[in-house]
Structure formats: structure tokens, C-alpha cells
Amino acid sequence: MAGLFDKQAEIYADARPTYPREWYQKLAALTPRQALAWDVGTGNGQAALGVAEHYQQVIATDVSESQLNYAIPHPRVQYMHTPPSISDDELLATVGGENSVDLITVAQAIHWFELPKFYSLVNRVLRKPEGVIAVWGYQAIQVSPTFDPILKKFFDATLPYWNPNARYVFDQYKTLPFPFESVGLGSEGNPVALDIPTEVSFEGILGILRSWSAVAMAKEQGVELLSEGVVREFERAWGDTKLVRNAVYKAFMLAGKVKK
Ligand SMILES: C[S@@+](CC[C@H](N)C(=O)[O-])C[C@H]1O[C@@H](n2cnc3c(N)ncnc32)[C@H](O)[C@@H]1O
């Protein structure tokens, strides 16, 4: 699975939305201690940087070395490559040991994880009883009444090429197993809906679409989903392609503590 992200690391680093600073404030307010955080599936580290505004040390891990090559340095963030072959005990030691982590964040990545294995590690590594895990994702970007239907049509064309795990994103994490005690910010089956306001250029939106793993997967199978014709259709729906438009990512979050 990590290979999917290796190929697209550069486009990903350009195209991802920035998560609002209030999210990190809200999460930090949930943990009485702010010594150690773990950002899992960190990619270029954008969530790790947000968390580092509130926590003394952030361990930021990813299975993809090439994603980490685009990670933004920060004095309180320690990036670490954790290959799929790493044992749970090694990973536990890398992160800080049993009962050590105040906050775990997983931004737009948990749907790729082997959940029972990851959750059993989370239960070991989180500080009990107050440590919190927060996972979030986003799917749709809403741009304008003219553009959004074209985007929906394009999305529908990509459906056969997504990894089955993407279904959790398509249903906004409503079916994502999340066996933790609610802390008032979403709960299993009932994620909290959040908006990520952003501004996006036409090139930016094309970058986002190119970064979709399904687009890369289709290309590998000889299908160019973002063909010239499709790009022209997007152009027409956008209007002046020099125009930077206000847009909103529809996001969803679940947070919780280890069950007693
Ligand atoms: C869509 S990117 C999200 C990156 C970043 N968290 C963000 O919000 O922009 C998903 C990341 O999860 C990583 N990933 C996938 N499976 C993983 C696993 N089992 N353990 C750790 N990282 C994983 C990928 O390499 C990739 O960097």
C-alpha cells in the first residue's frame, strides 16, 4: 500500500489542504499533559507541525520514505521511517513505549492501516487514562455550482480504480471501526463533520486530482482519466483559469480515549 504514496509524494506535498489551527487547539485542550504526541502516516508532516504548536515533542512516522523526503523540518518534530516490516515492539519503542503518548493524530491516513494491529498498539502506547487518539479525513472539495457536478462525474469515473480501503473515506468514516471512549468529538459510527476552508487555483485543483491514488492506478492500467478532453471540461466549468476560487473541503473527525 505504501507504494501508492511513494510515486505521488511530490504532487501530494503541493496539493494537500492545510488543516485549521483551531483543530489542534481543540485536541490539545483534551489532553491534560502535552509532552509527547505521535502523528502516524505523517506524509509531509503538515499535521505534525500543527500538533507541534502545542506539544513538546512530536514523533512523526510514515511507511513511505519518499513521503518523508518532503517533510518540513521543525525543532520539535522527529520524523521516522517505519517500514511495514517493523515489529509492534520496535514501533512501540520508537514512539516512546507503553503508556507514554498524550495525543495520537492520524490525518487522512487511517483508512490505509491494518486496523486491529494499529489499534492494539494505540491501546498500549497511549497514556492511560487521559491520552487521546484523533483521526480525521476529507473527501469532497466543493468549489462552485458549475464546477462541482463535473468533479462528481470525474470522481465517479475514478471509482473502479480506488483501493477498497478508500470506502471508509467515501462514507466519511461512518463505518470506520473506532473502538475508543468518546471525548465529545465524534464517536464510532458518528464522526463529527468539519469544514476546511481553502483557496484553490485551477492548477491547484488539477494537482489535487493528479494526486488521487486512483488516477495513478488507472494510468498504470493504461487509462488516462485526466485526459485533455476532461481537463478542457474542467476548464470550461472553472471559467477564467487564472481565477483563484474559495473552496471547502468536507472533513470528518473521530477522537477517543482508551476504553476502561
Ligand atoms: C494521504 S497521505 C496523508 C499524509 C498527512 N498525514 C496529511 O494529512 O497530509 C497518507 C499517508 O499515510 C502513509 N501510510 C499508509 N499506510 C501507512 C501505515 N500502515 N503506517 C504509517 N503510514 C502509512 C502514506 O505513506 C502516506 O504518507
PDBQT file of the ligand as one rigid body, heavy atoms in Angstrom, charges set to zero:
ROOT
HETATM    1  C1  LIG A 301      -2.871  10.829   2.172  1.00  0.00    +0.000 C 
HETATM    2  S1  LIG A 301      -1.332  10.762   2.990  1.00  0.00    +0.000 S 
HETATM    3  C2  LIG A 301      -1.647  11.821   4.389  1.00  0.00    +0.000 C 
HETATM    4  C3  LIG A 301      -0.420  12.492   4.895  1.00  0.00    +0.000 C 
HETATM    5  C4  LIG A 301      -0.607  13.526   6.002  1.00  0.00    +0.000 C 
HETATM    6  N1  LIG A 301      -0.991  12.902   7.243  1.00  0.00    +0.000 N 
HETATM    7  C5  LIG A 301      -1.607  14.605   5.623  1.00  0.00    +0.000 C 
HETATM    8  O1  LIG A 301      -2.614  14.738   6.296  1.00  0.00    +0.000 OA
HETATM    9  O2  LIG A 301      -1.376  15.321   4.666  1.00  0.00    +0.000 OA
HETATM   10  C6  LIG A 301      -1.360   9.119   3.733  1.00  0.00    +0.000 C 
HETATM   11  C7  LIG A 301      -0.010   8.738   4.339  1.00  0.00    +0.000 C 
HETATM   12  O3  LIG A 301      -0.163   7.519   5.084  1.00  0.00    +0.000 OA
HETATM   13  C8  LIG A 301       1.031   6.769   4.912  1.00  0.00    +0.000 C 
HETATM   14  N2  LIG A 301       0.725   5.386   5.288  1.00  0.00    +0.000 N 
HETATM   15  C9  LIG A 301      -0.023   4.470   4.621  1.00  0.00    +0.000 A 
HETATM   16  N3  LIG A 301      -0.081   3.301   5.314  1.00  0.00    +0.000 NA
HETATM   17  C10 LIG A 301       0.624   3.501   6.457  1.00  0.00    +0.000 A 
HETATM   18  C11 LIG A 301       0.916   2.698   7.597  1.00  0.00    +0.000 A 
HETATM   19  N4  LIG A 301       0.462   1.451   7.706  1.00  0.00    +0.000 N 
HETATM   20  N5  LIG A 301       1.649   3.233   8.595  1.00  0.00    +0.000 NA
HETATM   21  C12 LIG A 301       2.116   4.509   8.506  1.00  0.00    +0.000 A 
HETATM   22  N6  LIG A 301       1.889   5.322   7.449  1.00  0.00    +0.000 NA
HETATM   23  C13 LIG A 301       1.139   4.829   6.447  1.00  0.00    +0.000 A 
HETATM   24  C14 LIG A 301       1.381   7.004   3.462  1.00  0.00    +0.000 C 
HETATM   25  O4  LIG A 301       2.717   6.682   3.159  1.00  0.00    +0.000 OA
HETATM   26  C15 LIG A 301       1.069   8.486   3.299  1.00  0.00    +0.000 C 
HETATM   27  O5  LIG A 301       2.174   9.295   3.574  1.00  0.00    +0.000 OA
ENDROOT
TORSDOF 0
